[in-house]
Amino acid sequence: MNMTLALLLGAALCYAGMAALCLAMDRHHRQVWNRTGATRQKALRLIGWLLLAVAIWPCVRAWGSSVGVVIWFGLLSAAALVLVFLLPYRPKAAALLMGVTALGGLPGLLWSAG
């Protein structure tokens, strides 16, 4: 797998997963949807954890198990930093970007696997 593609896919999936976990929290969920929804919040938690678990795959495939895990942790940190600056000021943009990165990252991941 191309290392640039692996880095982009890992970053997109890490951002989508971290954003889903953040939007599952009551405060941020209300900022985007103006109400709480227990079913949607549970779904966001599940989707967030699954996206984070899937995000490790392109990193490990491109760099191996030892370096790939370290790069994955770095991508998690970078995604969290982006959310720290974006979520308080533009929560709806953060949610939109979550959808774009998830919908762009998952097909890219399937395409790279073949």
BELKA-V351606 format. One record per helix or strand of 2 or more residues. SS is the DSSP state (helix for helix, strand for strand). FROM is the first residue (numbers start at 1). LEN is the number of residues. If there is no record, write none. Layout:
# BELKA-V351606
SS:FROM:LEN
SS:FROM:LEN
This chain:
# BELKA-V351606
helix:3:21
helix:26:8
helix:38:49
helix:91:23
